[in-house]
Amino acid sequence: MLLSVSIIPIFLIGIISNYDDQRIITEHVINNLKFFVEKEKKNIESRINTHVTELNLVSNRIELLQSIEKYKNFQTDKNLEELNKNFENVKNILDDAVKIQITDLDAKILISTKNTEIGQIQHYEKFTEIKNLDQANIDFVITNEGQPTILISKVLAMGANQIGIIFVEFEQKSIFEGITANALGETGEISIAKKISEDEILLIYPLMIEEDVILKRTISMERDNVPIVQSMMKKEGEFVSLVNIENESVLAFVGYIEKANWGIAANINTSEVFASLQFSLFILASVLLVMSVSIILISIFFSKTIAKPINEMVEVSNQIAQGNFNVRTKITTNDELDVLSRSINYMIESLRKKVKIEKELEDSKKQLRNERINTIGMLAAQIAHDIKNPLHTIKNSTEIIKRQYINKEIIVRETNRIDRGISRITHQMDDVLNYINTTKIDFTQESLLKILNTAIETLRIPKTIRIIKPKNDVNVECDPEKMESVFSNILLNAIQAIGSENGQIKISIIEKQDQAIIEFKNTGPDINEEALPRIFEPLFSTKEKGTGLGLVSCKNIIERHSGIITVSTNPVIFKIMIPIKH
């Protein structure tokens, strides 16, 4: 256990240390990439500025501009001689240029260091754009001879009057000479690119790939996880989650050369950067593996000698807690665990005997209670039967008296009181007889709405209580008389609950698949939460004069119809579910 716990801090320390080392190495590599990019960017900008300065010096020479203007207008031998003389001065100034051309505004070459081109048309793709630029245009192109070249061009003008364009080609090494990624490592590389459209960029100096790929590889601007694409989006800075052109994870630093509209990026593969960390992780993993195997072997040894017997006793204890007293421990180790095992077995046997005695006692109490209830029930049924006949006689007599003395207010009032008392006694006796006498269910096809209307007609409903009947109906197979008894009982309970207050009883009938659902919702007081679970228990009543048998009888009748009756409070709703067909 101690060994297993010790692995966790070792592992955490190793991970934290590895993370810290990774952060330090990343910071160091990014700084190197930044230094490299900023140095090369500065060198390239410096060389471009040198060429542009020379070109500006040439483009501002009045003698050259005048000779071009005269030759364009008159084209005499003297004008050509004067233009050639001034052109020689241009070549002296731009002595490191590979080729120089001067064209008119229609792209016709007026003079060139390559005589065979004089009189031809300059086909540079950005010719029209150059005429609209105030500054020199720097580009990287392939010459007609197939050589990569730096092309710098500028409008020649006398005041506001444009007279032509000068094109100067320089060798690429005049800009890129000395750039190398050797200091960046085996997988380090530097890329320089230009934008050829809104959707694509063109690699113009990828030093770590073959030279014949120059100006032949394009990259979609949608690949914004590539460093050189980030640079062409004019973003400058470090990136730690990009990939190179071959989709290998890299660390990178990118820059942007504003004057030439070029992007520059340096990157190195993370596999090379973090190679030493990967080896450290391998060593850490190996150590943890050895420790884990050792812990497993030690755990197996202890599980056989200690853990297994303890687990067995825990399992037996759980079985006892669930009420199973037939289990026994089977530990025979001849040590303290063996003693504990025998003690547990002795305890189980004692508990089993005690539970058996309690069960027998409970069964005896139940049997005695059932016998007493049956005896009381038989006696109550006999008494109820014997009382009902005299009650009918008394009721008939009170009806005769009321008719005889209809104008005697006192006699009518008192006979009404007698009627109410007889009705209450009759209802209570009916509850007893319905609970005691479980007659056979006589199933017939009947309308629930019809049974409900019959039940309502048998009740005295106060004027303060409104009964809302359902508008729909469902025909079910049931015993109409017994279902009427259920409906009457629930309605009477609702009327008694509402009392003298204004209220309503809403009844709904729902047909759901093969079930009929009848709900009685009343606005009477809520049922106490403590009384709710006992509402269908025999002899339980929340009313002072209730028998506690009415709802029990309802429950028995519904269950004999293979149905369910439930009650909920707030508001009070009695819900009956019975099958439509049996």
C-alpha positions as CSV (number, residue, x, y, z in Angstrom):
1,M,0.0,0.0,0.0
2,L,2.8,2.4,0.9
3,L,4.6,1.5,-2.3
4,S,1.5,2.2,-4.4
5,V,1.0,5.5,-2.7
6,S,4.6,6.5,-3.3
7,I,4.2,6.0,-7.0
8,I,1.8,8.9,-7.2
9,P,4.2,11.7,-6.0
10,I,7.0,10.2,-8.0
11,F,4.8,10.3,-11.1
12,L,3.6,13.8,-10.4
13,I,7.1,15.1,-9.7
14,G,8.3,13.6,-13.0
15,I,5.4,15.1,-14.9
16,I,5.9,18.5,-13.3
17,S,9.7,18.4,-13.9
18,N,9.1,17.3,-17.5
19,Y,6.6,20.2,-18.1
20,D,9.0,22.7,-16.6
21,D,11.9,21.4,-18.7
22,Q,9.6,21.6,-21.8
23,R,8.8,25.2,-21.0
24,I,12.5,26.2,-20.6
25,I,13.5,24.4,-23.8
26,T,10.6,25.9,-25.7
27,E,11.5,29.4,-24.5
28,H,15.2,28.8,-25.5
29,V,14.4,27.5,-29.0
30,I,11.8,30.3,-29.7
31,N,14.5,32.9,-28.7
32,N,16.9,31.3,-31.2
33,L,14.3,31.3,-34.0
34,K,13.4,34.9,-33.2
35,F,17.0,35.9,-33.3
36,F,17.5,34.1,-36.7
37,V,14.4,35.6,-38.3
38,E,15.0,39.1,-37.1
39,K,18.7,38.9,-38.3
40,E,17.8,37.6,-41.7
41,K,14.9,40.0,-42.1
42,K,17.2,42.9,-41.3
43,N,19.8,41.7,-43.8
44,I,17.3,41.2,-46.6
45,E,15.7,44.7,-45.9
46,S,19.2,46.2,-45.9
47,R,20.1,44.6,-49.3
48,I,16.8,45.6,-50.8
49,N,17.3,49.2,-49.6
50,T,20.7,49.3,-51.2
51,H,19.4,48.2,-54.6
52,V,16.4,50.6,-54.3
53,T,18.7,53.5,-53.4
54,E,20.8,52.8,-56.5
55,L,17.7,52.6,-58.6
56,N,16.4,55.9,-57.2
57,L,19.7,57.5,-58.0
58,V,19.4,56.4,-61.6
59,S,15.7,57.4,-61.9
60,N,16.5,60.9,-60.8
61,R,19.2,61.6,-63.4
62,I,17.9,64.5,-65.5
63,E,20.2,63.7,-68.5
64,L,18.8,60.1,-68.7
65,L,15.2,61.3,-68.4
66,Q,15.7,63.9,-71.1
67,S,17.4,61.5,-73.5
68,I,14.6,59.0,-73.1
69,E,12.0,61.7,-73.8
70,K,13.9,62.9,-76.9
71,Y,14.3,59.4,-78.2
72,K,10.7,58.6,-77.7
73,N,9.6,61.8,-79.6
74,F,12.2,61.9,-82.5
75,Q,14.1,58.6,-82.6
76,T,17.1,60.0,-84.5
77,D,20.5,58.5,-84.4
78,K,21.7,61.4,-82.4
79,N,19.0,60.8,-79.8
80,L,19.9,57.1,-79.7
81,E,23.6,57.9,-79.2
82,E,22.7,60.3,-76.4
83,L,20.5,57.6,-74.8
84,N,23.2,55.0,-75.1
85,K,25.7,57.3,-73.5
86,N,23.4,58.0,-70.5
87,F,22.5,54.2,-70.3
88,E,26.3,53.5,-69.9
89,N,26.3,55.7,-66.8
90,V,23.3,53.7,-65.5
91,K,25.1,50.4,-66.0
92,N,28.1,51.8,-64.1
93,I,25.9,52.8,-61.2
94,L,24.0,49.4,-61.2
95,D,27.2,47.4,-61.8
96,D,26.0,44.3,-60.0
97,A,22.8,44.1,-62.0
98,V,22.3,41.1,-64.2
99,K,20.1,42.9,-66.7
100,I,18.7,46.5,-67.1
101,Q,15.7,47.5,-69.3
102,I,14.0,50.8,-70.0
103,T,10.5,50.7,-71.6
104,D,8.0,53.2,-72.6
105,L,4.5,53.3,-71.0
106,D,3.2,50.8,-73.5
107,A,5.8,48.2,-72.4
108,K,7.9,48.5,-75.5
109,I,11.6,48.0,-74.6
110,L,13.6,51.2,-75.6
111,I,17.0,50.1,-74.5
112,S,18.4,47.0,-72.7
113,T,21.7,45.5,-71.7
114,K,20.6,42.6,-73.9
115,N,20.4,44.2,-77.4
116,T,18.2,41.5,-78.9
117,E,15.3,42.6,-76.6
118,I,15.2,46.2,-77.9
119,G,11.9,46.9,-79.6
120,Q,10.2,43.9,-78.0
121,I,7.4,44.0,-75.4
122,Q,8.0,43.6,-71.7
123,H,5.6,40.9,-70.5
124,Y,5.9,41.4,-66.7
125,E,2.6,40.5,-65.2
126,K,2.5,43.5,-62.9
127,F,3.4,46.1,-65.5
128,T,0.1,48.0,-65.2
129,E,0.3,48.0,-61.4
130,I,3.8,49.5,-61.5
131,K,2.6,52.6,-63.4
132,N,0.4,53.4,-60.4
133,L,3.1,53.1,-57.8
134,D,5.2,55.9,-56.4
135,Q,7.8,53.6,-54.9
136,A,10.0,50.9,-56.4
137,N,8.4,47.5,-56.8
138,I,10.4,44.5,-55.5
139,D,9.6,41.0,-56.8
140,F,11.0,37.5,-57.2
141,V,10.6,36.0,-60.7
142,I,11.8,33.4,-63.1
143,T,13.7,34.8,-66.1
144,N,13.1,33.7,-69.7
145,E,16.3,31.6,-69.1
146,G,14.6,29.8,-66.2
147,Q,16.7,31.5,-63.5
148,P,15.3,32.8,-60.2
149,T,15.9,36.5,-60.1
150,I,15.2,39.6,-58.0
151,L,13.3,42.1,-60.1
152,I,13.2,45.8,-59.0
153,S,11.2,48.2,-61.2
154,K,10.3,51.9,-60.9
155,V,8.4,54.5,-62.9
156,L,10.6,57.2,-64.6
157,A,9.0,60.6,-64.6
158,M,9.9,64.2,-65.2
159,G,7.8,66.0,-62.7
160,A,4.3,64.7,-62.9
161,N,4.9,63.4,-66.5
162,Q,5.6,59.7,-66.6
163,I,8.0,58.8,-69.5
164,G,8.8,55.1,-69.0
165,I,9.7,52.3,-66.6
166,I,13.1,50.9,-65.6
167,F,13.5,47.2,-64.9
168,V,16.6,45.9,-63.1
169,E,17.3,42.2,-62.4
170,F,19.7,41.1,-59.7
171,E,20.9,37.6,-58.8
172,Q,19.0,36.1,-56.0
173,K,22.2,35.7,-53.9
174,S,22.4,39.5,-53.8
175,I,19.4,39.3,-51.5
176,F,19.5,35.8,-50.0
177,E,23.2,35.2,-49.8
178,G,24.4,33.9,-46.4
179,I,20.9,32.6,-45.3
180,T,21.3,29.2,-43.8
181,A,19.3,27.1,-41.4
182,N,22.3,25.0,-40.2
183,A,22.3,26.7,-36.8
184,L,18.7,25.6,-36.3
185,G,19.3,21.9,-36.1
186,E,18.7,18.9,-38.3
187,T,15.0,19.6,-38.9
188,G,15.4,23.4,-38.8
189,E,14.3,25.3,-41.9
190,I,13.6,28.8,-43.1
191,S,11.0,29.7,-45.7
192,I,10.4,32.9,-47.6
193,A,7.3,33.4,-49.7
194,K,5.3,35.9,-51.7
195,K,1.5,36.3,-52.2
196,I,0.4,35.4,-55.7
197,S,-3.4,35.7,-55.1
198,E,-5.9,36.1,-52.3
199,D,-6.0,32.4,-51.9
200,E,-2.4,31.2,-52.5
201,I,1.2,32.0,-51.6
202,L,4.4,30.9,-53.4
203,L,7.5,29.7,-51.8
204,I,10.5,31.6,-53.2
205,Y,13.3,30.5,-50.9
206,P,12.7,27.1,-49.1
207,L,16.3,26.3,-48.2
208,M,15.6,22.8,-46.7
209,I,14.0,21.3,-49.9
210,E,15.5,20.8,-53.4
211,E,16.3,23.9,-55.4
212,D,14.1,22.9,-58.4
213,V,11.0,23.4,-56.2
214,I,11.7,27.1,-56.0
215,L,8.8,29.0,-57.5
216,K,7.0,25.7,-58.2
217,R,5.3,25.1,-54.9
218,T,2.2,27.0,-53.8
219,I,0.4,26.8,-50.5
220,S,-3.2,27.6,-49.8
221,M,-3.9,30.5,-47.5
222,E,-6.4,28.2,-45.8
223,R,-3.5,26.3,-44.3
224,D,-3.2,28.9,-41.5
225,N,-1.5,26.3,-39.3
226,V,1.7,26.6,-41.4
227,P,4.3,29.2,-40.2
228,I,4.9,30.8,-43.6
229,V,1.1,31.3,-44.2
230,Q,1.0,33.0,-40.8
231,S,3.7,35.4,-42.0
232,M,1.9,36.2,-45.2
233,M,-1.1,37.1,-43.0
234,K,1.2,39.9,-41.7
235,K,1.4,38.2,-38.3
236,E,4.8,38.4,-36.5
237,G,5.8,36.5,-33.4
238,E,6.2,33.0,-31.9
239,F,4.0,30.0,-32.4
240,V,4.2,26.7,-30.5
241,S,1.3,24.7,-32.1
242,L,1.9,24.9,-35.9
243,V,3.0,22.3,-38.5
244,N,5.4,22.5,-41.4
245,I,4.5,21.8,-45.0
246,E,4.8,18.1,-44.4
247,N,2.3,18.4,-41.4
248,E,5.0,17.7,-38.8
249,S,4.6,19.6,-35.5
250,V,7.0,22.5,-35.1
251,L,8.0,25.5,-33.0
252,A,8.1,28.6,-35.2
253,F,8.8,32.3,-35.3
254,V,7.5,34.4,-38.2
255,G,8.1,37.9,-39.6
256,Y,6.9,40.1,-42.5
257,I,9.1,42.1,-44.9
258,E,6.9,45.1,-45.6
259,K,9.0,46.7,-48.4
260,A,8.8,43.5,-50.6
261,N,5.5,42.1,-49.3
262,W,7.3,38.9,-48.4
263,G,6.8,36.6,-45.5
264,I,9.7,34.9,-43.6
265,A,9.5,32.0,-41.2
266,A,11.9,29.8,-39.3
267,N,10.8,26.6,-37.6
268,I,12.1,23.3,-36.1
269,N,10.4,20.0,-35.5
270,T,9.2,19.4,-31.9
271,S,10.4,15.8,-32.2
272,E,14.0,17.1,-32.3
273,V,13.4,19.8,-29.8
274,F,12.0,17.5,-27.1
275,A,14.0,14.4,-27.9
276,S,15.9,14.5,-24.6
277,L,12.6,15.0,-22.7
278,Q,11.1,11.9,-24.4
279,F,14.1,9.9,-23.3
280,S,13.6,11.2,-19.7
281,L,9.9,10.2,-19.9
282,F,10.9,6.7,-21.1
283,I,13.2,6.3,-18.1
284,L,10.5,7.5,-15.7
285,A,7.9,5.2,-17.3
286,S,10.4,2.3,-17.0
287,V,10.9,3.0,-13.3
288,L,7.2,3.3,-12.7
289,L,6.6,0.0,-14.6
290,V,9.1,-1.9,-12.4
291,M,7.5,-0.4,-9.3
292,S,4.0,-1.3,-10.5
293,V,5.0,-4.9,-11.2
294,S,6.6,-5.1,-7.7
295,I,3.4,-3.8,-6.1
296,I,1.3,-6.2,-8.0
297,L,3.4,-9.2,-6.9
298,I,3.3,-8.0,-3.3
299,S,-0.4,-7.4,-3.5
300,I,-1.0,-11.0,-4.8
301,F,1.0,-12.3,-1.9
302,F,-0.9,-10.3,0.7
303,S,-4.3,-11.0,-0.9
304,K,-3.8,-14.7,-0.4
305,T,-2.7,-14.5,3.2
306,I,-4.6,-11.5,4.6
307,A,-6.8,-9.7,2.1
308,K,-8.8,-12.7,0.9
309,P,-9.9,-13.9,4.3
310,I,-10.8,-10.3,5.3
311,N,-12.8,-9.8,2.0
312,E,-14.6,-13.1,2.7
313,M,-15.6,-11.8,6.2
314,V,-16.8,-8.5,4.7
315,E,-18.9,-10.4,2.1
316,V,-20.4,-12.5,4.9
317,S,-21.2,-9.3,6.9
318,N,-22.9,-7.8,3.9
319,Q,-25.0,-10.9,3.5
320,I,-26.0,-10.7,7.2
321,A,-27.0,-7.1,6.8
322,Q,-29.3,-8.1,3.9
323,G,-31.0,-10.7,6.1
324,N,-29.3,-13.9,4.9
325,F,-28.4,-15.9,8.0
326,N,-27.5,-19.1,6.2
327,V,-24.0,-18.0,5.2
328,R,-20.9,-19.0,7.1
329,T,-17.2,-18.1,6.9
330,K,-14.8,-20.9,5.9
331,I,-11.5,-19.5,7.1
332,T,-9.0,-22.0,8.6
333,T,-5.8,-20.2,8.9
334,N,-5.0,-21.1,12.5
335,D,-4.4,-17.5,13.5
336,E,-6.3,-14.5,14.8
337,L,-8.4,-14.4,11.6
338,D,-9.5,-18.0,12.3
339,V,-10.7,-16.9,15.8
340,L,-12.5,-14.0,14.3
341,S,-14.2,-16.2,11.7
342,R,-15.5,-18.6,14.4
343,S,-16.9,-15.7,16.4
344,I,-18.7,-14.4,13.3
345,N,-20.2,-17.8,12.7
346,Y,-21.4,-18.0,16.3
347,M,-22.9,-14.6,16.0
348,I,-24.7,-15.6,12.8
349,E,-26.3,-18.7,14.5
350,S,-27.4,-16.6,17.4
351,L,-29.0,-14.0,15.2
352,R,-30.7,-16.7,13.1
353,K,-32.4,-18.2,16.2
354,K,-33.4,-14.8,17.4
355,V,-34.9,-13.8,14.0
356,K,-36.8,-17.1,13.8
357,I,-38.3,-16.5,17.3
358,E,-39.3,-13.0,16.4
359,K,-40.9,-14.2,13.1
360,E,-42.9,-16.8,14.9
361,L,-44.0,-14.2,17.4
362,E,-45.1,-11.8,14.7
363,D,-47.0,-14.6,12.9
364,S,-48.8,-15.4,16.1
365,K,-49.7,-11.8,16.6
366,K,-51.0,-11.5,13.0
367,Q,-53.0,-14.7,13.3
368,L,-54.6,-13.5,16.5
369,R,-55.3,-10.0,15.0
370,N,-56.9,-11.6,11.9
371,E,-59.1,-13.9,14.1
372,R,-60.2,-10.9,16.2
373,I,-61.0,-8.9,13.0
374,N,-62.9,-11.8,11.6
375,T,-64.9,-12.3,14.8
376,I,-65.6,-8.5,15.1
377,G,-66.5,-8.5,11.4
378,M,-69.0,-11.3,11.7
379,L,-70.5,-9.7,14.8
380,A,-70.6,-6.3,13.1
381,A,-72.3,-7.8,10.0
382,Q,-74.9,-9.5,12.2
383,I,-75.5,-6.3,14.2
384,A,-75.7,-4.2,11.0
385,H,-78.2,-6.6,9.4
386,D,-80.3,-6.6,12.6
387,I,-80.3,-2.8,12.7
388,K,-81.1,-2.1,9.1
389,N,-84.7,-3.5,9.3
390,P,-85.7,-1.3,12.3
391,L,-84.0,1.7,10.6
392,H,-86.2,1.2,7.5
393,T,-89.2,1.1,9.7
394,I,-88.2,4.3,11.5
395,K,-87.5,6.0,8.2
396,N,-90.8,5.1,6.7
397,S,-92.5,6.3,9.9
398,T,-90.8,9.7,9.7
399,E,-91.9,10.1,6.1
400,I,-95.5,9.4,7.1
401,I,-95.3,12.0,10.0
402,K,-93.8,14.6,7.7
403,R,-96.6,14.2,5.2
404,Q,-99.2,14.2,7.9
405,Y,-97.8,17.3,9.6
406,I,-96.3,19.1,6.7
407,N,-97.3,22.5,8.1
408,K,-95.8,21.8,11.5
409,E,-92.4,23.4,11.4
410,I,-91.0,21.8,14.5
411,I,-92.1,18.3,13.5
412,V,-90.7,18.6,10.0
413,R,-87.4,19.9,11.4
414,E,-87.1,17.1,13.9
415,T,-88.0,14.4,11.4
416,N,-85.4,15.8,9.0
417,R,-82.8,15.4,11.8
418,I,-84.0,11.8,12.3
419,D,-83.6,11.3,8.5
420,R,-80.0,12.6,8.5
421,G,-79.1,10.3,11.5
422,I,-80.7,7.3,9.7
423,S,-78.7,8.1,6.5
424,R,-75.4,8.4,8.5
425,I,-76.0,5.1,10.3
426,T,-77.1,3.4,7.0
427,H,-73.9,4.6,5.2
428,Q,-71.7,3.3,8.0
429,M,-73.4,0.0,8.0
430,D,-73.0,-0.2,4.2
431,D,-69.3,0.4,4.6
432,V,-69.1,-2.5,7.1
433,L,-71.1,-4.9,4.9
434,N,-69.2,-3.9,1.7
435,Y,-65.9,-4.7,3.6
436,I,-67.1,-8.0,5.1
437,N,-69.2,-9.3,2.1
438,T,-67.0,-9.9,-0.9
439,T,-69.6,-11.0,-3.4
440,K,-68.7,-12.2,-6.9
441,I,-67.9,-9.5,-9.6
442,D,-70.5,-9.6,-12.4
443,F,-68.7,-8.1,-15.5
444,T,-70.9,-6.4,-18.1
445,Q,-70.1,-3.8,-20.8
446,E,-71.2,-0.5,-19.3
447,S,-70.7,3.3,-19.7
448,L,-68.6,4.9,-17.0
449,L,-70.5,8.2,-17.5
450,K,-73.8,6.4,-16.9
451,I,-72.5,4.8,-13.7
452,L,-71.2,8.2,-12.6
453,N,-74.5,9.9,-13.2
454,T,-76.3,7.2,-11.2
455,A,-73.9,7.6,-8.3
456,I,-74.4,11.4,-8.3
457,E,-78.2,11.1,-8.3
458,T,-78.1,8.9,-5.1
459,L,-76.2,11.7,-3.2
460,R,-77.4,14.9,-1.5
461,I,-75.2,17.5,-3.0
462,P,-75.1,20.9,-1.2
463,K,-75.8,24.0,-3.3
464,T,-72.4,25.4,-2.3
465,I,-70.6,22.5,-4.1
466,R,-70.4,22.4,-7.9
467,I,-69.7,19.0,-9.6
468,I,-68.0,19.2,-13.1
469,K,-68.8,16.1,-15.1
470,P,-66.6,14.8,-17.9
471,K,-67.8,15.5,-21.5
472,N,-66.4,12.3,-22.9
473,D,-67.2,8.6,-22.1
474,V,-65.6,5.2,-22.1
475,N,-67.3,1.8,-22.1
476,V,-65.6,-0.8,-19.9
477,E,-66.2,-4.3,-18.7
478,C,-67.1,-3.9,-15.0
479,D,-69.6,-4.6,-12.2
480,P,-71.8,-1.5,-12.5
481,E,-73.2,-1.7,-8.9
482,K,-69.8,-2.1,-7.3
483,M,-68.3,0.7,-9.5
484,E,-71.3,2.9,-8.5
485,S,-70.5,2.2,-4.8
486,V,-66.8,3.2,-5.4
487,F,-67.8,6.5,-7.1
488,S,-70.4,7.3,-4.4
489,N,-67.9,6.7,-1.7
490,I,-65.3,8.9,-3.2
491,L,-67.8,11.7,-4.0
492,L,-69.2,11.5,-0.5
493,N,-65.8,11.8,1.0
494,A,-65.1,14.9,-1.2
495,I,-68.4,16.5,-0.2
496,Q,-67.7,15.9,3.5
497,A,-64.1,17.3,3.1
498,I,-65.3,20.5,1.5
499,G,-68.1,20.9,4.1
500,S,-70.1,24.1,4.2
501,E,-67.5,26.1,2.1
502,N,-67.9,26.9,-1.5
503,G,-66.1,24.3,-3.6
504,Q,-66.1,22.0,-6.6
505,I,-65.5,18.4,-7.6
506,K,-64.0,17.9,-11.1
507,I,-64.4,14.5,-12.6
508,S,-62.5,13.4,-15.7
509,I,-62.4,10.2,-17.8
510,I,-59.4,9.4,-19.9
511,E,-58.8,6.5,-22.3
512,K,-55.2,5.5,-22.5
513,Q,-54.3,2.5,-24.6
514,D,-56.2,-0.4,-23.0
515,Q,-56.9,1.4,-19.7
516,A,-59.6,3.7,-18.5
517,I,-58.6,6.4,-16.0
518,I,-61.1,8.2,-13.8
519,E,-59.9,11.2,-11.7
520,F,-61.8,12.9,-8.9
521,K,-60.3,16.3,-8.0
522,N,-61.8,18.4,-5.2
523,T,-61.0,21.8,-3.7
524,G,-61.2,20.5,-0.1
525,P,-58.4,20.7,2.4
526,D,-55.2,18.8,1.7
527,I,-54.7,15.4,3.3
528,N,-52.1,15.3,6.0
529,E,-48.7,13.9,4.8
530,E,-48.6,11.5,7.7
531,A,-52.2,10.2,7.0
532,L,-51.7,9.9,3.2
533,P,-49.8,6.5,3.3
534,R,-52.5,5.0,5.6
535,I,-55.6,6.3,3.7
536,F,-56.5,2.8,2.5
537,E,-55.8,0.9,5.7
538,P,-58.8,-0.8,7.5
539,L,-60.3,1.1,10.4
540,F,-58.2,4.2,9.6
541,S,-60.2,7.5,9.2
542,T,-59.5,11.2,9.4
543,K,-63.2,11.9,10.1
544,E,-64.6,11.9,13.7
545,K,-67.6,9.8,12.7
546,G,-66.0,7.6,9.9
547,T,-65.7,3.8,10.1
548,G,-62.4,3.7,8.3
549,L,-63.8,1.0,5.9
550,G,-65.2,3.1,3.0
551,L,-61.9,3.6,1.1
552,V,-60.8,0.1,2.0
553,S,-63.9,-1.3,0.3
554,C,-63.2,0.9,-2.7
555,K,-59.6,-0.4,-2.9
556,N,-60.9,-4.0,-2.7
557,I,-63.4,-3.5,-5.5
558,I,-60.9,-1.8,-7.8
559,E,-58.3,-4.5,-7.2
560,R,-60.9,-7.2,-8.0
561,H,-61.4,-5.3,-11.3
562,S,-57.6,-5.7,-11.9
563,G,-57.2,-2.0,-11.3
564,I,-55.4,0.5,-9.1
565,I,-56.6,3.3,-6.9
566,T,-54.3,6.1,-5.7
567,V,-54.6,9.4,-3.9
568,S,-52.4,12.5,-4.0
569,T,-52.7,15.8,-2.2
570,N,-52.3,19.5,-3.0
571,P,-54.9,19.3,-4.6
572,V,-56.6,16.2,-3.5
573,I,-57.0,13.8,-6.4
574,F,-58.3,10.2,-6.3
575,K,-57.2,8.4,-9.4
576,I,-58.7,5.0,-10.6
577,M,-57.2,2.9,-13.4
578,I,-59.0,-0.1,-14.6
579,P,-58.7,-2.3,-17.8
580,I,-61.3,-1.6,-20.5
581,K,-61.6,-5.3,-21.2
582,H,-61.1,-8.4,-19.0
